[in-house]
Amino acid sequence: MPGQPLPGRHEIDRVYQRALLQTDYAALGEVQRRFAQAMRDAEVRVTSPGGTDLRFRIGDRPVNVQDGDASASRAARGRTLIDREIELPAGVIRVAPIEESVEGVVAFPPSQWNHRPVEGLRLRFARGQVVEVTATAGREAVDAEMRRGGAAGRAFREFALGFNPLLAVPEVGPWIPYYGYGAGVVRLSLGDNAELGGAVGGGYVRWNFFTDTTVTVGPAVWVRDGRLAVP
């Protein structure tokens, strides 16, 4: 989280151990699969108080469900490389939207690009490509990182949403546990999405985390202001 230190290693270990041992894996998988199915039939919209307003569709793109099932039978059914990479703690769903369907704006909290601080960054997407970059400070660092990434540096990579309540961002001393696998955390990433079944190559990948978004699928609200609101 911008401006917030990470907790001590012992606290991070405690959170992960609790999630490993106490997650209700059946319930987690059920809600993840319901969300994945809902996305098949409707437009997804992600908004935030800071100005994010992004829309996309997934069509028949593979949806990776990180529900903790690392069995051989699960791996045999995998459609993408990521389907064979089951991580623990569990909790996130991941999908590469249809690139041409990605439209709108992503507004960033204070962030680092090309190893330099950037403030007030907004990226506007059209047909899955960054077509406009604005920032109140550090715009040149964003441009430099995107140039380094080549074509992938300006391409939308993936949408991810965390569902595990045991990995949620704490109210006090906030930090983002395990790559955004916690309930309500959204990733809107840039770059190569071939491992997810997408059409963007090139190797460059940048994960971007958001903790205050609202996510709707059609008329149904699934996340409100960074908190799961499962319909």
LINUR-V91744 format. One record per residue. N is the residue number from 1. RES is the residue in three letters. D_LAST is the distance of its C-alpha to the last C-alpha in Angstrom with 2 decimals. Layout:
n res d_last
N RES D_LAST
N RES D_LAST
//
This chain:
n res d_last
1 MET 27.70
2 PRO 30.36
3 GLY 33.14
4 GLN 31.82
5 PRO 33.87
6 LEU 32.47
7 PRO 32.78
8 GLY 35.63
9 ARG 35.65
10 HIS 35.50
11 GLU 32.23
12 ILE 30.64
13 ASP 31.96
14 ARG 30.63
15 VAL 27.04
16 TYR 27.29
17 GLN 29.05
18 ARG 26.48
19 ALA 23.65
20 LEU 25.86
21 LEU 26.69
22 GLN 23.68
23 THR 20.61
24 ASP 18.85
25 TYR 19.29
26 ALA 17.94
27 ALA 14.54
28 LEU 14.60
29 GLY 15.59
30 GLU 13.05
31 VAL 9.97
32 GLN 12.34
33 ARG 13.31
34 ARG 9.99
35 PHE 9.64
36 ALA 13.31
37 GLN 13.20
38 ALA 10.73
39 MET 13.30
40 ARG 16.09
41 ASP 15.53
42 ALA 14.63
43 GLU 15.95
44 VAL 14.53
45 ARG 15.38
46 VAL 16.13
47 THR 17.61
48 SER 19.28
49 PRO 21.54
50 GLY 24.47
51 GLY 24.26
52 THR 22.22
53 ASP 20.96
54 LEU 20.66
55 ARG 19.49
56 PHE 19.91
57 ARG 19.33
58 ILE 19.74
59 GLY 21.08
60 ASP 22.40
61 ARG 22.88
62 PRO 22.59
63 VAL 19.57
64 ASN 20.85
65 VAL 18.73
66 GLN 20.36
67 ASP 19.57
68 GLY 23.11
69 ASP 24.56
70 ALA 27.98
71 SER 29.67
72 ALA 32.25
73 SER 30.39
74 ARG 27.33
75 ALA 29.74
76 ALA 31.45
77 ARG 28.32
78 GLY 27.79
79 ARG 27.91
80 THR 28.54
81 LEU 30.49
82 ILE 27.42
83 ASP 26.31
84 ARG 29.50
85 GLU 28.86
86 ILE 26.51
87 GLU 26.32
88 LEU 26.08
89 PRO 24.33
90 ALA 21.32
91 GLY 17.89
92 VAL 17.67
93 ILE 16.92
94 ARG 19.57
95 VAL 20.40
96 ALA 23.22
97 PRO 22.03
98 ILE 24.57
99 GLU 26.99
100 GLU 28.00
101 SER 24.47
102 VAL 24.08
103 GLU 24.87
104 GLY 24.77
105 VAL 25.48
106 VAL 24.73
107 ALA 26.04
108 PHE 27.17
109 PRO 27.90
110 PRO 31.51
111 SER 32.12
112 GLN 35.00
113 TRP 36.26
114 ASN 39.51
115 HIS 39.94
116 ARG 40.09
117 PRO 37.88
118 VAL 36.02
119 GLU 34.63
120 GLY 32.54
121 LEU 31.82
122 ARG 29.96
123 LEU 29.82
124 ARG 29.38
125 PHE 28.49
126 ALA 29.63
127 ARG 29.18
128 GLY 28.20
129 GLN 31.28
130 VAL 31.98
131 VAL 34.12
132 GLU 34.44
133 VAL 34.70
134 THR 35.19
135 ALA 35.59
136 THR 37.32
137 ALA 39.09
138 GLY 39.60
139 ARG 38.98
140 GLU 41.88
141 ALA 40.25
142 VAL 37.19
143 ASP 39.61
144 ALA 41.63
145 GLU 38.76
146 MET 37.56
147 ARG 41.14
148 ARG 41.44
149 GLY 38.36
150 GLY 39.89
151 ALA 37.76
152 ALA 34.86
153 GLY 34.99
154 ARG 33.63
155 ALA 31.07
156 PHE 27.30
157 ARG 26.70
158 GLU 23.11
159 PHE 19.54
160 ALA 18.26
161 LEU 15.25
162 GLY 15.63
163 PHE 13.42
164 ASN 16.12
165 PRO 15.92
166 LEU 19.68
167 LEU 20.40
168 ALA 18.63
169 VAL 20.97
170 PRO 22.93
171 GLU 23.22
172 VAL 27.00
173 GLY 28.90
174 PRO 25.98
175 TRP 26.27
176 ILE 24.12
177 PRO 24.42
178 TYR 25.07
179 TYR 24.59
180 GLY 21.06
181 TYR 19.57
182 GLY 17.94
183 ALA 14.36
184 GLY 13.63
185 VAL 17.05
186 VAL 17.54
187 ARG 20.74
188 LEU 22.20
189 SER 25.47
190 LEU 28.73
191 GLY 31.24
192 ASP 31.96
193 ASN 29.05
194 ALA 31.22
195 GLU 30.08
196 LEU 26.52
197 GLY 27.85
198 GLY 28.21
199 ALA 31.36
200 VAL 32.43
201 GLY 35.24
202 GLY 37.64
203 GLY 36.67
204 TYR 35.44
205 VAL 32.03
206 ARG 30.51
207 TRP 27.22
208 ASN 25.71
209 PHE 23.19
210 PHE 20.94
211 THR 19.36
212 ASP 18.32
213 THR 16.30
214 THR 13.22
215 VAL 11.63
216 THR 10.19
217 VAL 10.31
218 GLY 11.77
219 PRO 10.21
220 ALA 6.58
221 VAL 6.68
222 TRP 6.33
223 VAL 9.41
224 ARG 11.15
225 ASP 14.88
226 GLY 14.95
227 ARG 12.44
228 LEU 9.33
229 ALA 6.25
230 VAL 3.83
231 PRO 0.00
//
